[in-house]
């Protein structure tokens, strides 16, 4: 058998030939390879995103306004977090079909919120672009939304301003815009959107905001063009556009109202109005310059706000609004709100004020209704308002006397004392305790009962509440009046009516509310650390997450040594002066009486006692009449205000530690000696004021005769320099 020839299968080159060279693969630049991977990644992610969006689009149901829309009651608790104070369940909603909706209201909403509503796909492309840029910059995702998007947000989603929420909103809006008729969308929107005052939807809003001349509510089908436009304007910002909340709110609503009217004219000219409605420039001219009177009628307060606790719930709502919570969130967000109010202290405040008010009226309930007692009590360590009495019934009269400013009388003197100590004056420096006429003045300054004290130390002048010495003190301080007012601001008191820069500033023409007077004195109790008074401790959302906590740290605004000496001087008022009733508490106490006498009106307008222990500061004020400036008669801060303070503090301070105040600094004076004042023998003062410590009488009821009603002036008349109140305490 012949052997196979393997030579044909070999790869050996023939003689005389060359082996071909191997071809090298050329590398692509790095940037090309990066772009390729980026492209592949984008394609993969895009495909995955498309699949995800398609899945979400297919699996997300269109909301049913009658079954999916919900609001949750927000509950309010005392500071222990378990004892209920009240709630904000004032939800009102009445569903109506599109065919029964007032065409004026339908067109007005579209004119304001989304003029392309009838033709757009349900979402806004510019809104998407703005949302994207906002997210890239790390800001909240905001931007104009269509009515369909707004409806989705109301029905399905939270109020979060995130890109994820915005994209979900657009996805749902696109689906709704494809599958639902526009009439169904606007119907659902106008049946669920929040208008304010607890009203969800057009029908409920009409009955909550629009009233005829007899006070009856008007159903939405009967709204006029002007009423419909004004009502739908509230949707833009219910809490800031309610005209019953003040002139600023009404002015802002009018501006929005005029914007809506202009929009209706433009839509009419473009043939975009529905329901056979036409709107002309002549129509606009008739209603353009003012809101309809029927929407300016203030609402009746909810019965849930009845009694003294109504003032607390109202203050809580105001504070949350100032912290950024919307009215819709407060009333329907299912919040758990823990306040600063202490149940035992609050009950004691109500009992004390109401008892002393009745006693002051001689036990006569009719006369007691003319008197207004107010109390505000603050935890010095945190700034939390432990108790507050603003009136007997918020529903009957919503004026909160604890937050109403009134002349302070001699309770303003500690701020003058603060300014003096800051300028090197000490408690042992002497000032003119006799009646005298300030430079440039025409009328002498007098003391209570015409008393004369000669050269008197600042400490004694504070104890005895000597008017003339305090006017002389202000004259010895460089730019004295301005420094006194600045000291009050530093203590935490906001500038109020009557804060005039004159030498009589310490005598208390300036007005302060009991709440902020308590806050100011609390700064002295804290050795110069000021804390803003607040009534909300903590807020949890419906899931139990803490979404708000109050700031309690405090800031030093008054020097430690100055605050220490102010407290020492005020402790002498309590132990040896006009406020000595406070020492019956059995704790170290500092405080000041105040009696504001207006010589222009010949009336005692307000009587005060503001006092503190190391732990708690409490301010008490009494005024009279609807205006709060009617004559209280022969009453002083050392009487019913001090008694009210004592009765309340016996409960508020029960079982607390007795903590002494710091001793005085005993600083060395830098002031030149004051010459002995020259008496003015021709003076025959007849005005009354805070009596001397040895003459403090037991309080007597106010006269039972009710004076003719006095209309409330605005602002409260403030005496000129020559008419300074002569109250000494």
C-alpha positions as CSV (number, residue, x, y, z in Angstrom):
1,X,0.0,0.0,0.0
2,X,1.4,3.3,-0.9
3,X,2.1,5.7,1.9
4,X,0.1,8.9,1.9
5,X,1.9,12.0,0.7
6,X,1.8,14.5,3.6
7,X,4.0,17.0,1.8
8,X,0.9,18.6,0.1
9,X,-0.7,19.3,3.4
10,X,2.3,21.2,4.8
11,X,2.3,25.0,5.1
12,X,5.9,25.4,4.3
13,X,6.4,28.2,1.8
14,X,8.0,27.4,-1.4
15,X,11.5,28.2,-1.9
16,X,12.1,31.7,-2.9
17,X,8.8,33.1,-1.4
18,X,8.4,35.6,1.6
19,X,6.2,35.1,4.7
20,X,3.5,37.8,4.8
21,X,3.7,40.2,7.8
22,X,0.8,40.1,10.4
23,X,-1.7,43.1,10.2
24,X,-1.7,45.1,13.5
25,X,-5.2,46.3,14.9
26,X,-5.3,50.1,15.2
27,X,-6.5,51.4,18.7
28,X,-9.3,53.9,18.8
29,X,-8.8,57.1,20.9
30,X,-9.9,57.0,24.5
31,X,-12.5,59.7,24.0
32,X,-14.2,57.7,21.2
33,X,-14.4,54.6,23.4
34,X,-15.9,56.8,26.3
35,X,-18.5,58.2,24.0
36,X,-19.4,54.7,22.8
37,X,-19.9,53.5,26.3
38,X,-21.9,56.6,27.2
39,X,-24.1,56.1,24.2
40,X,-24.6,52.4,25.0
41,X,-25.4,53.3,28.6
42,X,-27.9,56.0,27.6
43,X,-29.5,53.7,25.2
44,X,-29.8,51.0,27.8
45,X,-31.1,53.4,30.4
46,X,-33.4,55.0,27.9
47,X,-34.9,51.6,27.0
48,X,-35.2,50.7,30.6
49,X,-36.8,54.0,31.4
50,X,-39.2,53.7,28.5
51,X,-40.2,50.3,29.8
52,X,-40.6,51.6,33.3
53,X,-42.6,54.6,32.2
54,X,-44.8,52.4,30.0
55,X,-45.4,50.0,32.8
56,X,-46.3,52.8,35.3
57,X,-48.5,54.4,32.7
58,X,-50.4,51.1,32.1
59,X,-50.6,50.1,35.7
60,X,-51.6,53.5,37.3
61,X,-55.4,53.9,37.7
62,X,-57.2,57.2,37.0
63,X,-58.4,58.6,40.3
64,X,-62.0,58.6,41.3
65,X,-62.9,61.9,43.0
66,X,-65.7,60.3,45.1
67,X,-63.7,57.3,46.4
68,X,-60.0,58.3,46.3
69,X,-60.2,61.9,47.7
70,X,-59.6,62.0,51.4
71,X,-58.7,64.5,54.1
72,X,-57.5,63.6,57.6
73,X,-58.3,65.4,60.8
74,X,-55.4,67.2,62.6
75,X,-55.4,66.7,66.3
76,X,-54.0,69.2,68.9
77,X,-52.6,68.2,72.3
78,X,-51.4,69.8,75.5
79,X,-47.6,69.7,76.1
80,X,-47.7,66.1,77.5
81,X,-48.6,65.0,74.0
82,X,-51.5,62.8,75.1
83,X,-54.2,65.1,76.6
84,X,-56.4,66.4,73.8
85,X,-56.8,70.2,73.4
86,X,-58.9,70.1,70.3
87,X,-58.8,69.4,66.5
88,X,-59.2,71.2,63.2
89,X,-61.9,68.9,61.7
90,X,-63.9,71.5,59.8
91,X,-64.1,69.6,56.5
92,X,-66.9,70.5,54.2
93,X,-67.4,69.1,50.7
94,X,-70.5,68.7,48.5
95,X,-70.0,67.1,45.1
96,X,-71.9,68.5,42.1
97,X,-71.9,67.4,38.4
98,X,-70.3,69.5,35.7
99,X,-73.7,70.4,34.2
100,X,-74.8,72.1,37.4
101,X,-71.6,74.1,37.9
102,X,-71.8,77.8,37.5
103,X,-70.3,78.7,34.1
104,X,-68.9,81.9,35.5
105,X,-66.8,79.9,38.0
106,X,-65.7,77.3,35.5
107,X,-64.4,80.0,33.0
108,X,-62.9,82.1,35.8
109,X,-60.8,79.1,37.1
110,X,-59.6,78.4,33.6
111,X,-58.8,82.0,32.9
112,X,-56.5,82.1,36.0
113,X,-55.0,78.7,36.1
114,X,-54.8,77.2,32.6
115,X,-56.1,79.0,29.6
116,X,-55.1,76.2,27.2
117,X,-57.1,73.7,29.3
118,X,-59.6,72.6,26.6
119,X,-56.8,71.9,24.1
120,X,-53.7,70.9,26.0
121,X,-52.6,67.2,26.6
122,X,-53.0,67.6,30.3
123,X,-49.4,68.6,31.1
124,X,-47.2,71.5,30.4
125,X,-43.9,71.0,28.5
126,X,-42.4,74.3,29.8
127,X,-43.3,73.2,33.3
128,X,-41.3,70.0,32.7
129,X,-38.3,71.9,31.5
130,X,-38.4,74.3,34.5
131,X,-38.7,71.3,36.8
132,X,-35.6,69.7,35.3
133,X,-33.5,72.8,35.6
134,X,-34.7,73.4,39.1
135,X,-33.7,69.8,40.1
136,X,-30.3,70.2,38.5
137,X,-29.7,73.3,40.6
138,X,-30.7,71.4,43.7
139,X,-33.7,73.5,44.4
140,X,-37.3,72.6,45.1
141,X,-39.0,71.5,41.9
142,X,-41.6,74.2,41.1
143,X,-43.3,75.5,38.0
144,X,-46.7,76.3,36.6
145,X,-49.0,73.3,36.4
146,X,-52.0,72.6,34.3
147,X,-55.4,72.1,35.9
148,X,-55.1,68.4,35.2
149,X,-51.8,68.3,37.1
150,X,-53.2,70.3,40.0
151,X,-56.1,67.9,40.2
152,X,-53.7,64.9,40.2
153,X,-51.7,66.5,43.0
154,X,-54.9,67.1,45.1
155,X,-56.1,63.5,44.5
156,X,-53.1,61.3,44.6
157,X,-49.9,62.9,45.7
158,X,-48.2,64.7,48.5
159,X,-47.2,68.4,48.4
160,X,-43.5,67.5,48.0
161,X,-41.5,69.7,45.6
162,X,-39.3,66.9,44.2
163,X,-38.5,65.8,40.6
164,X,-39.9,62.3,41.3
165,X,-43.2,63.8,42.4
166,X,-43.3,66.2,39.4
167,X,-42.6,63.4,36.9
168,X,-45.3,61.2,38.5
169,X,-47.7,64.1,38.3
170,X,-47.0,64.6,34.6
171,X,-47.4,60.9,33.9
172,X,-50.8,60.7,35.5
173,X,-51.9,63.9,33.9
174,X,-51.0,62.6,30.5
175,X,-53.0,59.4,31.0
176,X,-56.0,61.4,32.4
177,X,-55.8,63.8,29.5
178,X,-56.0,60.9,27.0
179,X,-58.8,58.9,28.6
180,X,-61.1,61.4,30.4
181,X,-63.2,64.1,28.8
182,X,-62.1,67.6,29.8
183,X,-65.5,68.2,31.4
184,X,-64.9,65.3,33.8
185,X,-61.5,66.7,34.7
186,X,-62.7,70.2,35.5
187,X,-65.6,68.7,37.4
188,X,-63.3,66.6,39.6
189,X,-61.0,69.5,40.1
190,X,-63.7,71.9,41.2
191,X,-65.2,69.3,43.5
192,X,-61.9,68.6,45.4
193,X,-59.7,71.7,45.3
194,X,-59.4,73.6,48.6
195,X,-60.8,77.1,48.9
196,X,-60.1,77.8,52.6
197,X,-62.3,77.9,55.8
198,X,-62.4,74.1,55.6
199,X,-64.3,74.1,52.3
200,X,-63.3,71.6,49.6
201,X,-65.0,72.2,46.2
202,X,-67.1,74.9,44.6
203,X,-70.4,74.3,46.4
204,X,-68.9,74.1,49.9
205,X,-66.8,77.2,49.2
206,X,-69.8,79.2,48.0
207,X,-71.6,78.5,51.2
208,X,-68.5,79.3,53.3
209,X,-67.5,82.6,51.7
210,X,-70.5,84.2,50.0
211,X,-73.4,85.6,52.2
212,X,-76.4,87.8,51.4
213,X,-77.4,90.9,53.3
214,X,-79.2,88.8,55.9
215,X,-76.2,86.6,56.5
216,X,-77.5,83.6,54.6
217,X,-75.1,81.6,52.4
218,X,-75.5,81.6,48.6
219,X,-75.4,78.3,46.6
220,X,-72.8,78.3,43.8
221,X,-75.5,78.1,41.1
222,X,-76.7,81.6,42.2
223,X,-73.4,83.3,42.2
224,X,-73.0,86.4,40.1
225,X,-70.2,87.0,37.7
226,X,-68.3,89.1,40.3
227,X,-68.9,86.6,43.1
228,X,-67.8,83.6,41.0
229,X,-64.6,85.3,40.0
230,X,-63.7,86.5,43.5
231,X,-64.5,83.1,44.9
232,X,-62.3,81.1,42.4
233,X,-59.4,83.5,43.1
234,X,-59.1,82.0,46.5
235,X,-57.8,78.7,45.0
236,X,-54.4,80.4,44.3
237,X,-53.6,80.8,48.1
238,X,-56.5,80.2,50.5
239,X,-54.7,81.3,53.6
240,X,-53.4,84.6,52.2
241,X,-56.4,85.6,50.2
242,X,-59.3,85.2,52.7
243,X,-60.6,88.8,52.9
244,X,-61.9,88.3,56.4
245,X,-58.4,88.0,57.7
246,X,-57.5,91.7,57.2
247,X,-57.0,94.6,54.8
248,X,-53.8,93.1,53.3
249,X,-55.6,89.9,52.5
250,X,-58.5,91.7,50.9
251,X,-56.2,93.9,48.9
252,X,-54.3,90.9,47.6
253,X,-57.5,89.2,46.7
254,X,-58.6,92.3,44.8
255,X,-55.4,92.2,42.8
256,X,-55.9,88.6,41.9
257,X,-59.6,89.3,41.1
258,X,-58.6,92.0,38.6
259,X,-56.1,89.6,37.0
260,X,-58.8,87.0,36.5
261,X,-61.2,89.6,35.0
262,X,-58.5,90.6,32.5
263,X,-58.1,86.9,31.6
264,X,-61.8,86.5,31.0
265,X,-61.8,89.4,28.6
266,X,-58.9,87.9,26.7
267,X,-60.5,84.4,26.5
268,X,-63.8,86.0,25.4
269,X,-62.0,87.9,22.6
270,X,-60.4,84.6,21.5
271,X,-63.7,82.8,21.6
272,X,-62.6,80.4,24.3
273,X,-65.4,80.9,26.9
274,X,-67.8,77.9,27.4
275,X,-71.4,77.6,28.4
276,X,-72.7,80.3,26.1
277,X,-70.9,82.9,28.3
278,X,-69.8,86.3,26.9
279,X,-67.8,88.8,28.7
280,X,-67.2,92.4,27.6
281,X,-65.0,95.4,28.6
282,X,-68.2,97.0,29.8
283,X,-68.9,94.1,32.2
284,X,-65.4,94.4,33.6
285,X,-65.7,98.2,34.0
286,X,-68.7,97.7,36.3
287,X,-67.0,95.3,38.7
288,X,-63.3,95.9,38.3
289,X,-62.5,98.3,41.1
290,X,-63.9,96.5,44.1
291,X,-64.7,93.1,45.4
292,X,-68.3,92.1,45.7
293,X,-69.7,93.0,49.2
294,X,-71.2,89.6,49.6
295,X,-67.8,87.9,49.8
296,X,-66.5,90.4,52.4
297,X,-68.8,89.2,55.2
298,X,-66.7,87.6,57.9
299,X,-67.5,84.0,58.7
300,X,-68.9,82.7,61.9
301,X,-66.4,81.0,64.1
302,X,-66.6,77.3,64.4
303,X,-68.2,76.0,67.6
304,X,-65.0,73.9,68.0
305,X,-63.3,77.2,69.0
306,X,-65.8,78.0,71.8
307,X,-64.6,79.0,75.2
308,X,-61.1,80.2,76.3
309,X,-59.4,77.3,74.5
310,X,-60.5,78.7,71.1
311,X,-57.8,81.4,71.6
312,X,-55.2,78.7,72.0
313,X,-56.3,76.7,68.9
314,X,-56.3,79.9,66.9
315,X,-52.8,80.9,68.0
316,X,-51.6,77.4,67.2
317,X,-53.0,77.7,63.7
318,X,-51.4,81.1,63.2
319,X,-48.0,79.9,64.4
320,X,-48.0,76.9,62.1
321,X,-49.0,79.2,59.1
322,X,-46.1,81.5,59.9
323,X,-43.8,78.3,59.9
324,X,-44.9,77.5,56.4
325,X,-47.8,75.1,56.9
326,X,-50.6,75.7,54.5
327,X,-54.2,76.0,55.8
328,X,-55.1,72.9,53.9
329,X,-52.2,70.9,55.5
330,X,-53.2,72.2,59.0
331,X,-56.8,71.4,58.8
332,X,-56.8,68.3,56.6
333,X,-53.3,66.8,56.8
334,X,-53.8,64.4,59.6
335,X,-51.2,66.2,61.7
336,X,-50.5,65.4,65.4
337,X,-49.7,68.8,67.0
338,X,-48.2,69.0,70.4
339,X,-48.5,72.5,71.9
340,X,-46.6,74.1,74.8
341,X,-49.7,74.6,77.0
342,X,-49.7,72.9,80.3
343,X,-53.2,71.6,81.2
344,X,-53.1,72.3,84.9
345,X,-51.5,75.7,84.4
346,X,-54.1,76.6,81.7
347,X,-57.0,75.6,83.9
348,X,-55.5,77.7,86.7
349,X,-55.2,80.7,84.4
350,X,-58.8,80.5,83.4
351,X,-60.0,80.1,86.9
352,X,-57.8,83.0,88.3
353,X,-58.7,85.6,85.7
354,X,-62.4,84.8,85.7
355,X,-62.6,84.9,89.5
356,X,-60.7,88.2,89.9
357,X,-62.7,89.7,87.0
358,X,-66.0,88.9,88.8
359,X,-64.6,90.2,92.1
360,X,-63.5,93.4,90.4
361,X,-67.1,93.8,89.2
362,X,-68.4,93.4,92.7
363,X,-69.8,90.0,91.9
364,X,-72.1,91.3,89.1
365,X,-71.8,89.3,85.9
366,X,-73.2,92.1,83.7
367,X,-70.5,94.5,84.8
368,X,-67.9,91.7,84.6
369,X,-68.6,91.5,80.8
370,X,-67.2,95.0,80.5
371,X,-63.9,94.0,82.1
372,X,-61.2,92.2,80.2
373,X,-58.5,90.3,82.0
374,X,-55.6,88.8,80.2
375,X,-52.8,86.5,81.3
376,X,-49.7,85.1,79.5
377,X,-47.3,82.7,81.2
378,X,-43.9,81.6,79.8
379,X,-41.4,78.9,80.7
380,X,-38.2,80.8,81.0
381,X,-35.9,78.0,80.0
382,X,-37.7,77.3,76.7
383,X,-39.9,80.3,75.8
384,X,-42.9,77.9,75.7
385,X,-46.2,79.5,76.6
386,X,-47.5,77.5,79.5
387,X,-50.9,79.2,79.8
388,X,-52.7,82.0,78.1
389,X,-56.1,83.7,78.8
390,X,-57.3,86.0,76.0
391,X,-61.0,86.1,76.8
392,X,-64.0,83.9,77.9
393,X,-65.2,82.8,74.5
394,X,-63.5,83.0,71.1
395,X,-66.7,82.4,69.2
396,X,-68.5,85.2,71.0
397,X,-65.6,87.7,70.7
398,X,-62.4,86.7,69.0
399,X,-60.3,89.7,70.3
400,X,-57.4,88.1,72.2
401,X,-56.6,90.5,75.0
402,X,-53.4,88.6,75.8
403,X,-52.0,89.5,72.4
404,X,-53.5,93.0,72.2
405,X,-51.2,95.9,73.0
406,X,-52.2,98.5,75.6
407,X,-50.3,101.2,77.6
408,X,-48.0,99.6,80.1
409,X,-47.7,102.2,82.8
410,X,-44.7,101.6,85.1
411,X,-44.1,98.1,83.9
412,X,-42.1,99.9,81.1
413,X,-39.6,101.2,83.7
414,X,-37.4,98.1,83.8
415,X,-36.4,98.9,80.2
416,X,-35.3,102.4,81.2
417,X,-33.4,100.7,84.1
418,X,-31.7,98.4,81.6
419,X,-30.6,101.4,79.5
420,X,-29.2,103.2,82.6
421,X,-27.2,100.2,83.8
422,X,-25.7,99.8,80.3
423,X,-24.4,103.4,80.6
424,X,-22.6,102.9,83.9
425,X,-25.4,104.2,86.2
426,X,-25.9,102.0,89.3
427,X,-28.7,101.3,91.6
428,X,-27.2,103.5,94.2
429,X,-27.0,106.6,92.1
430,X,-29.5,109.3,93.0
431,X,-32.1,111.2,91.0
432,X,-34.7,113.9,91.5
433,X,-37.7,112.4,93.4
434,X,-39.6,115.7,93.5
435,X,-42.0,117.1,90.9
436,X,-40.2,119.0,88.2
437,X,-40.6,120.3,84.7
438,X,-38.2,118.6,82.2
439,X,-36.1,120.8,79.9
440,X,-38.3,122.1,77.1
441,X,-41.5,120.9,78.7
442,X,-44.5,122.9,79.9
443,X,-46.1,120.7,82.5
444,X,-44.4,119.3,85.6
445,X,-43.9,115.6,86.0
446,X,-45.5,114.4,89.2
447,X,-45.5,111.3,91.4
448,X,-48.5,109.2,92.5
449,X,-50.5,111.2,95.0
450,X,-48.1,114.2,94.6
451,X,-45.5,112.5,96.7
452,X,-42.0,114.1,97.1
453,X,-38.9,112.0,97.7
454,X,-36.0,114.5,97.3
455,X,-32.8,112.9,96.0
456,X,-33.6,109.1,95.8
457,X,-31.5,106.2,94.8
458,X,-32.4,104.3,91.6
459,X,-33.0,101.2,93.7
460,X,-35.5,103.0,95.9
461,X,-37.1,104.8,93.0
462,X,-37.7,101.4,91.4
463,X,-39.1,100.0,94.6
464,X,-41.5,102.9,95.1
465,X,-42.1,103.5,91.3
466,X,-41.1,107.1,91.5
467,X,-42.1,108.8,88.2
468,X,-40.0,111.9,88.5
469,X,-36.8,110.0,89.3
470,X,-37.3,107.9,86.2
471,X,-37.8,110.9,84.0
472,X,-34.6,112.4,85.5
473,X,-32.9,109.1,84.9
474,X,-33.7,109.1,81.2
475,X,-32.4,112.7,80.9
476,X,-29.0,111.5,82.3
477,X,-28.6,108.8,79.7
478,X,-27.0,109.9,76.4
479,X,-29.8,109.7,73.8
480,X,-31.9,108.4,76.6
481,X,-35.3,107.8,75.0
482,X,-33.9,106.0,72.0
483,X,-31.8,103.8,74.3
484,X,-34.8,102.9,76.5
485,X,-36.8,101.8,73.5
486,X,-33.8,99.8,72.2
487,X,-33.5,98.1,75.5
488,X,-37.1,97.0,75.3
489,X,-36.5,95.6,71.8
490,X,-33.4,93.8,73.1
491,X,-35.5,92.2,75.8
492,X,-37.7,90.7,73.1
493,X,-40.5,93.3,73.0
494,X,-41.6,94.4,69.5
495,X,-42.1,98.1,68.9
496,X,-45.8,99.1,69.4
497,X,-48.1,102.1,69.4
498,X,-47.1,105.1,71.5
499,X,-43.3,104.3,71.5
500,X,-42.3,108.0,71.3
501,X,-38.8,109.1,72.0
502,X,-39.3,111.6,74.8
503,X,-38.1,112.0,78.3
504,X,-41.3,110.4,79.7
505,X,-40.8,107.2,77.8
506,X,-40.3,105.2,81.0
507,X,-43.7,106.1,82.3
508,X,-45.4,103.7,79.9
509,X,-47.3,105.4,77.2
510,X,-45.8,102.8,74.9
511,X,-48.0,99.8,74.3
512,X,-47.1,96.1,74.7
513,X,-49.2,93.0,74.8
514,X,-49.2,90.8,77.9
515,X,-47.6,88.0,75.9
516,X,-44.6,90.0,74.9
517,X,-44.4,91.8,78.2
518,X,-44.0,88.3,79.7
519,X,-41.4,87.6,77.1
520,X,-39.5,90.8,77.9
521,X,-39.4,90.1,81.7
522,X,-38.4,86.5,81.0
523,X,-35.2,87.8,79.4
524,X,-34.3,89.3,82.8
525,X,-35.1,86.0,84.6
526,X,-32.8,84.3,82.1
527,X,-29.9,86.7,82.9
528,X,-30.2,88.3,79.5
529,X,-31.0,85.4,77.3
530,X,-34.0,86.1,75.1
531,X,-36.3,83.4,73.7
532,X,-39.2,84.0,71.3
533,X,-42.5,82.9,72.9
534,X,-44.1,80.1,71.0
535,X,-47.2,77.8,71.4
536,X,-46.2,74.8,69.2
537,X,-43.7,72.4,70.6
538,X,-43.7,69.7,67.9
539,X,-45.7,68.5,64.8
540,X,-45.9,64.9,63.4
541,X,-47.3,64.0,60.1
542,X,-49.9,61.3,59.5
543,X,-47.1,58.6,59.5
544,X,-45.7,59.7,62.8
545,X,-42.6,61.5,61.4
546,X,-41.6,64.7,63.2
547,X,-41.8,67.4,60.6
548,X,-41.4,70.5,62.9
549,X,-39.8,71.2,66.3
550,X,-39.7,74.6,67.9
551,X,-36.4,76.4,68.5
552,X,-35.8,76.9,72.2
553,X,-32.0,77.7,72.4
554,X,-32.3,81.5,72.9
555,X,-29.9,84.4,72.2
556,X,-28.1,86.7,74.6
557,X,-29.5,90.2,74.0
558,X,-28.9,91.9,77.3
559,X,-25.6,91.8,79.3
560,X,-25.5,89.3,82.2
561,X,-24.6,91.9,84.9
562,X,-27.3,94.3,83.6
563,X,-30.0,91.7,83.7
564,X,-28.8,90.6,87.2
565,X,-29.2,94.1,88.6
566,X,-32.6,94.6,87.0
567,X,-33.8,91.4,88.6
568,X,-32.5,92.5,92.0
569,X,-34.2,95.8,91.7
570,X,-37.5,94.1,90.7
571,X,-37.2,91.7,93.6
572,X,-37.2,94.7,95.9
573,X,-40.4,95.8,94.3
574,X,-41.9,92.4,95.3
575,X,-40.5,92.3,98.8
576,X,-40.8,96.0,99.8
577,X,-42.8,97.9,97.2
578,X,-46.0,97.9,95.3
579,X,-45.8,94.3,94.3
580,X,-45.4,92.8,97.7
581,X,-48.4,90.6,97.4
582,X,-46.3,88.4,95.1
583,X,-44.1,87.3,98.0
584,X,-47.1,85.3,99.4
585,X,-46.1,82.8,96.7
586,X,-43.3,81.6,99.0
587,X,-40.7,81.7,96.2
588,X,-38.0,84.2,95.3
589,X,-40.0,86.7,93.1
590,X,-39.2,89.7,91.0
591,X,-41.8,91.9,89.3
592,X,-43.4,95.3,88.7
593,X,-46.8,96.9,89.0
594,X,-48.2,99.3,86.4
595,X,-51.1,101.7,86.3
596,X,-51.6,103.6,83.0
597,X,-53.5,106.8,83.6
598,X,-54.4,108.9,80.6
599,X,-54.8,112.6,81.7
600,X,-56.2,113.5,78.2
601,X,-59.2,111.1,78.7
602,X,-59.1,111.3,82.6
603,X,-59.1,107.6,82.6
604,X,-57.2,104.7,84.1
605,X,-56.8,102.7,80.9
606,X,-54.8,99.6,82.0
607,X,-53.6,98.0,85.2
608,X,-50.7,95.5,85.2
609,X,-48.6,93.1,87.2
610,X,-45.7,91.3,85.6
611,X,-43.6,89.0,87.8
612,X,-41.3,86.0,87.6
613,X,-39.6,83.3,89.5
614,X,-36.5,81.7,88.2
615,X,-38.7,79.2,86.2
616,X,-41.8,81.0,85.1
617,X,-42.7,84.6,84.0
618,X,-46.3,85.7,84.0
619,X,-47.9,89.0,82.9
620,X,-51.5,90.0,83.9
621,X,-53.4,93.0,82.5
622,X,-56.9,94.3,83.0
623,X,-58.7,96.8,80.7
624,X,-62.3,97.8,80.2
625,X,-64.9,98.2,77.4
626,X,-65.0,97.2,73.8
627,X,-62.1,99.5,73.0
628,X,-60.1,98.4,76.0
629,X,-59.4,102.0,77.0
630,X,-62.4,102.9,79.1
631,X,-61.9,104.1,82.6
632,X,-61.2,101.4,85.2
633,X,-61.7,103.9,88.1
634,X,-59.6,103.9,91.2
635,X,-57.7,100.7,90.4
636,X,-54.0,99.9,90.5
637,X,-51.7,97.2,89.3
638,X,-51.1,96.2,92.9
639,X,-54.7,95.1,93.3
640,X,-56.5,92.6,91.0
641,X,-53.6,92.0,88.6
642,X,-51.3,91.1,91.5
643,X,-54.0,88.9,93.0
644,X,-54.6,87.1,89.7
645,X,-50.9,86.6,89.3
646,X,-50.6,85.1,92.8
647,X,-53.7,82.8,92.4
648,X,-52.4,81.4,89.1
649,X,-48.7,81.1,90.1
650,X,-49.7,79.0,93.2
651,X,-50.7,76.3,90.8
652,X,-48.1,76.9,88.1
653,X,-45.2,76.8,90.6
654,X,-46.5,73.9,92.8
655,X,-43.7,71.4,93.8
656,X,-41.1,73.3,91.8
657,X,-37.7,74.0,93.3
658,X,-37.1,77.3,95.1
659,X,-34.2,78.9,93.2
660,X,-32.7,82.2,94.3
661,X,-31.8,85.0,91.9
662,X,-28.2,86.0,91.6
663,X,-27.0,88.7,94.0
664,X,-26.6,92.3,92.8
665,X,-23.3,93.2,91.1
666,X,-22.6,96.3,93.4
667,X,-20.9,98.0,90.5
668,X,-19.1,101.3,91.1
669,X,-20.9,104.4,89.8
670,X,-19.4,106.5,87.0
671,X,-22.0,109.3,87.3
672,X,-21.5,112.7,88.8
673,X,-23.5,113.5,92.0
674,X,-27.0,114.9,91.3
675,X,-27.7,118.2,93.0
676,X,-30.6,118.5,95.5
677,X,-33.8,119.3,93.6
678,X,-35.6,122.5,94.2
679,X,-39.2,122.0,95.2
680,X,-42.0,123.7,93.2
681,X,-44.3,125.0,96.0
682,X,-47.0,126.2,93.5
683,X,-47.8,122.7,92.4
684,X,-51.0,121.2,93.7
685,X,-51.2,117.8,92.0
686,X,-54.6,116.1,92.2
687,X,-54.0,113.1,89.9
688,X,-53.9,109.6,91.4
689,X,-51.6,106.7,90.7
690,X,-50.0,103.7,92.3
691,X,-50.2,104.2,96.1
692,X,-47.2,104.0,98.4
693,X,-46.3,100.6,99.7
694,X,-47.6,101.4,103.1
695,X,-50.8,102.7,101.7
696,X,-51.7,99.9,99.3
697,X,-55.4,99.2,100.0
698,X,-57.3,96.0,99.5
699,X,-58.8,96.1,96.0
700,X,-62.2,97.5,95.7
701,X,-64.7,96.7,93.0
702,X,-65.0,99.0,90.0
703,X,-68.0,101.3,90.0
704,X,-71.1,99.4,88.9
705,X,-72.3,102.3,86.8
706,X,-71.6,101.5,83.2
707,X,-70.4,104.5,81.3
708,X,-71.6,105.4,77.8
709,X,-70.0,103.2,75.2
710,X,-66.9,104.8,73.7
711,X,-66.0,104.0,70.2
712,X,-62.6,102.4,69.8
713,X,-60.0,105.0,68.6
714,X,-57.4,103.9,66.1
715,X,-54.7,104.1,67.3
716,X,-55.2,104.5,71.0
717,X,-54.8,108.2,72.0
718,X,-51.4,108.8,73.5
719,X,-50.8,111.8,75.8
720,X,-48.3,114.4,74.7
721,X,-45.3,115.1,76.9
722,X,-47.3,117.6,78.9
723,X,-50.0,115.1,79.5
724,X,-47.9,112.2,80.8
725,X,-49.8,109.7,83.0
726,X,-49.2,110.3,86.6
727,X,-49.5,106.7,87.7
728,X,-46.7,105.6,89.8
729,X,-47.0,101.9,89.5
